[in-house]
């Protein structure tokens, strides 16, 4: 299946010319950007080069193309973004008379046809509650549900499917750990370390736990680019540190944190670690064995799956030692009026009827990502970020927010004379969806002197033509008189 190329009937609308009447040609744009940046270092596809020293001028990212070299054979077919887009029915939607451009991927991703079809198939052929029945549909639904758990375990590199607990999403997974492991192990004057980059979901549960137990919350600071200050992190760790809970990728800035180093330092200090993977799972390969984290959480809807489903990974010895969080059916082995006996993990933490169909479809979503290949996805997204960054930054009045050397495809910015909401509305008028607001990350924005930003975020089904459309709207907006 192929989708018509940019000039075809289904293609994005062409970008409008800049204030000068035309875009700089590609060679000129590349030359200007290349003058700003050193060659791309050898690191993951998500890494983007920056000057080593801070600069008072705006800092951008650009991908210098390396010299051709021999590479291992790629097990995945060549990436054709237009063919891939054909798998996503909603990308044929029109908004305000324009083809939809979905640049709100950090909030949620759109769903490919295999995921939609898997949900439909479940409800047409397998719908039943799981684990306790003597009929065929219960067997089908149970098999599908547990196969999805095994898929999640494989995708993350967990040792066993029994280390995977299905939850509603990242927020519920973090709260589960706080209210079970945390209540059992955190005491007065113990310290919980988080970072300035965290989503509210990785702040508020620990604030609640600290208020309940008398523990102290410590925060890893960041520099003006949005990078963690790792020397300060090292100084925060002590024998009082019981938990380090950090994000692998900032949802607001796109910063990629040095998660293996963070985990290793925490464990040397005797602390347990929790990693928020909501923004890393869609963009980077996850290997829990090399990462070493004790807990890891993510949301399915960020990685092509349905809403209302996610997963908590926990090392088996920790899960076995944790008390139940919610009580009810499924999570027990025996109940009398005097006492209850509980299932072993993960069943102990899955009380009641869960989101069975959504869990099954999450497995399908992860299989879809595996077929494309995470390296292929990361490469395409990095190219989009490298293409977009100098073009967005060249729009008069734009200030990029979050300029750390290692980023995924999140591009936060503000625009002089226009609120983020005004920018978001102008883009929406042309069918372009971005997020405008505080992104549930108020502490990091306030650290950078802001309350809100505009946040376009790209994924593998986005194109350069869509970026051109966005930049054209921003240029038109920049020409309007300021308030």
Secondary structure by P-SEA (a helix, b strand, c coil): cccccccccccccccccccccccccaaaaaaaaaaacccccccccccccccccccccccccccccccbbbbcccccccccaaaaaaaccccccccccccccccccccbbbbcaaaaaaaaaaaacccccccccccaaaaaaaaaaaaaaaaaaaaacccccccccccccaaaaaaaaaaccccccccccbbbbbcccccccccaaaaaaaaacbbbbbbbccccccccaaaaaaaaccccccbbbbbccccccccccaaaaaaaaaaaabbbbbbbccccccccccccccccccbbbbbccccccccccbbbbccaaaaaacccccccccccccccccccccccccccccccccaaaaaaaaaaaaaaaaaacaaaaaaaaaaaaaacaaaaaacccccccccccccccccccccccccaaaaaaaaaaacbbbbbcccccaaaaaaacccbbbbbbbcccccaaaaaaaaaaaaaaaacccc
